[in-house]
Structures are given as structure tokens and as C-alpha cells.
Amino acid sequence: MTQVEDAALPVTREPPAAAPGNTIGRLLCLTMFTPIRAQWLPVLVGGFWLGKWFKTFHHDVLQFNFIHYVRWAIVRDLPYHGPPQERDRLNYRYLLFESNFDGPWQHYIDAFAYVIPLDIRVTWGRGPGFPAPPPAEPLKAWIAHNSMEGGTYYCAHAEFSTREVNNAIAVSARLRALQRDAGRLDPQSFKAEWERFLTDAQAHL
């Protein structure tokens, strides 16, 4: 594998249009595979460990209700399946980033650059060529340079936003509760519960 040069990337490059393999329904996905400086690896390992056990570390990302899924993983080696495959030797540890979200993806990057810039700098900020945000445009150019088309892309509810899915779950839970209690309610009590259900459900419709 070619050595990654430690050089600033041009910031005038426009992000490419979403490739067909990066879209499904109304959703877009983003996949990146970027090198980690050796001296920064312990910081990321420690940060990921804290994020696994302390849920408060998830708040910054989860505040964006257009994100369906987000994942980081540190890649130390590439799979080797024996001859005739040649072994790939990594010159760096790599950070694999995967996410899917309600598009367009430029808004996704704007949110990262301006709302949680410290989180982004801690995660990628010691990688070669990383343009510490804000502003967002150099970050978009860097992502365009390092992103790749997804090989397999699946989402259970590709035609719906995260807000629509969460609203459907909330209404379904309220309806199940009403169904559970209906058998023991007299007509007047059921009427009152039904009207309460309709009032509660309005906030999610």
C-alpha cells in the first residue's frame, strides 16, 4: 500500500455528487478510510473505550436527528485469505468511519464543522492533511478526497427520516397500551382514553 503523504490537501475541490452505491431511498451514506498518526492512536483508543461505557460521550452526535447510523472503528490489519492474495502492509493504523443520514450530505458536514468542531478535531485532527474545522468547506474537500463508494448498503426504513421512524414508534407504543387496557374499560372510560390517545398522537403525526 502506498505511503500516505503528510501534506495539506487542496481546499478548492468540490465534493462529488452522491454515487449510486451511496444512496438508498431518501438516505445517503458516507464511508471514509483515513490514516491515524502513531502518536495519536492511544488517544483514540482511550476515547472509544470511554464512549463505549459512558453514554454521555454519545450526546454530541445523537443531537443530530437526521443521523440514522454512525460508527468508527480502528483498523490495524487487512484480512488475508492466503495465496494467491498478496499481503497488504499498512503504513498507518486507519480510522474507518461509516454513517447514513437524511441528505444532503453537505448539511451533515456543516453540522459537524460548526456544531461539534472539537469532537471532529479530536477524532481526525491528528491525521495527515486534516483541515481542522471550522470553516466547513476545507473539511468537505478533505472528505471528498478520502470517501469511497459503499459496496453494500442496507437500511430497514430507507424511505423515512429518523423523525418519522421515531414518531411511528411513539404512536405504536401508545396504541398498544390502549389495546391492552381496552378490554377492562367501560364505554365512557374507553371514550376518554381514546380521546387522550388522539391528543397524544397528534404530536407525532
Protein Blocks (a to p, Z undefined) as FASTA:
>chain_A
ZZdddddddfkbccddddfklgghjbccddddddddfklmmmmmmmmmmmmmmmklmmmm
mmpmkbfbdcddddfbdcdebjabdcdddfbdcddddddddddfklmmmmmmmmmmmlmm
mmmmmgghiacdddfklmmmmmmmmgccdfbdcdfblmbcfklmmmmmmmmmmmmmmmmm
mmmpcfklmmmmmmmmmmmmmmmZZ
